Amino acid sequence: MWAFSVVVSPRERPSPTSGLVAALSVLSLIAFVVLLVSGSVEALPDMYIAALERPGQVLLVFVPVALSGIAGALAYRAGYWNIGMEGQLLMGAITCLWASLISGSTLVGVMAGALAGAAWGGITGVLRGYTGANEAVTTFMMNLVALQLLYYVSYGALRDPSVKGFPYTYPVPSTVDPLAAAGAVVALAVAVHVLLNYTGLGLSFKVMGDGVEVARYAGIDIARTTILASSISGTLAGIGGALELAAFQGFLQPGFSPGYGYIGIAASWLGFLKPLWVLASSAFVALTYVGIDGLRVGYGVPTALAYAAMGMIIVGVLVGILVYRYRIRIVL
Amino acid sequence: MIDLVLYTGGPLLLIVLGALVNQRAGNLNLGIEGTVAVSATVAYIAAYLFHNPWAGLLAGLAAGIAFNMAFSLLSVSLTLNQIVVGIALIFVGNGIASIVGKPYVGVALPFSPPKEVLLAAPAASIPIMLMYRSRIGLAIRASGDNPYAAELMGISVPAVRHLATFIEGVMAGLGGAMYTVLYTGYLAEGITRGTGILSVSIAMLSMWSPLAALPMTYIFTVLVVLPYVLQLEVPVSRYLLNALPYIGVVALLSLASALAKRQVAPKYLARTYRREEKGV
């Protein structure tokens, strides 16, 4: 039926050069697309210069993306396909606003946001653990539910009537210093790094990620471990949303997140699912995102290009990892 | 209300059947979300440019096949993780759809959409059901249930998985095209948001049976349509009502997964097949 077949076989020794070459060629593909859409060679350097000129904006994207990325890294290492960081992040932000308005303290709000993320992520974990419902589907559905809740509070429940003409909510009572928020992200990345590499729980996550059969044989309680992975992952994303609100945006509106949770998925793979690397990859992803957004003004490049680029980055990294470990031959 | 359900459910049914076939072969393609977005956009543009709904459907079909094949190219030929490839394709598909579609957002079609065609959508389940009973259907199911045994039977699992992705591309491409060209009659940014993943879920809820997919799709369409009808009657926020179908999927999927004591899911769903590795 097919005139050729592709044979993928393990290498005797991993090949860093092939991996690097594959990843670089995909990155150049992105560069090529940026050039094609913008129609100008200067667009590429301009993109990153524009991003560096807006450090506040980069930080605003970095914080939720990095926390979603770390959340994803933890979940994926445990073999739990959480793609619900976007929803967990939104629930973190909504709950943060609500709790801080009631208590009058933004800090209480951030903590409530963390709990909301844990709960929102934990629901799908419990369902996975006890019924086996596919989490790649349920977490995505929970994103769509959370988005509707964001609309609900922005257009109705928490809308600030003093802002005329815009669906903006009441602002948080006080704001958090953006640098403190970034510091919290770094601290959480270190914490997850320690959790994954130096604790028994981290080990059981990784064993489960290698295969459920193996984990069961090793005496790991699959349901319990899945629930823990999902709720810790949700907590991280929830904090991401709460900090985005408390340190950067100050209030909610329907466009609060242009998909930070989804961009975080790109960051987690680009960071090889390692929390500390995810910090670096999130910085790169945030620069690229803000950069492409900047091209909109000067070159008329649509923001959607940033999303297409994120998708290509994920594929690029996967192909890079594949050819690092495997030899690919085309057999005619 | 009934005609609204029948109109809305038509495109969805095709996409569900496509997802169902691909999952049966062991391919869990979340990227179908991107396929639907791309084909809906391309179809609308073609229908607008050629002043013809059929040109739109044809273009959407072609775009759907082309985009969907990226999934099996990456996950079958290159053996990359299906879920991650799917997520990446959601990004790329939504990106392409919104870049390409931008100039046409808010531009009206030069004809009124022939909605009646949507009523014929259930007929699309006939070839799928027939195929299910055929040798090809058997090969597809074998590739999803036990690819290693299938290979021993002389079935080329990669070829079958490519074929299933192709069929999914046909169905999702047509469904996406029907959505904008025949159903909405306008284009908006993210107009098909959630449709692809909703279809992936409905295929699972139907326990991968094309026969069950028919009622299941229309049941969910009722949930999708309900908010628009209810918001006129009940003093509940439109946004809370909009969340109903998604909550319904989560609840029903959990219920179905818990009840299905017998393993009905394709055993190798979302699992990469590498010839060199021995099966468990």
Interface residues (C-beta under 8 A of the other chain):
Chain A: M1 W2 S5 V6 V7 V8 S9 P10 V37 W81 I83 I123 T124 L127 Y130 T131 G132 A133 N134 A136 V137 T138 F140 M141 M142 L144 V145 Q148 L149 Y151 Y152 Y155 G156 A157 E213 Y262 I265 A266 W269 P302 A304 L305 A306 Y307 A308 A309 M310 G311 M312 I314 V315 L318 V319 L322 Y326 I328
Chain B: L28 L30 L74 S77 L78 T79 L80 N81 I83 V84 V85 G86 I87 A88 L89 I90 F91 V92 G93 N94 G95 I96 A97 S98 I99 K102 S156 P158 A159 H162 L163 R193 G194 I197 V200 S201 M204 S237 Y239 L240 N242 A243 Y246 I247 V249 V250 L253 S254 L255 S257 A258 A270 R274 R275 E276 V280
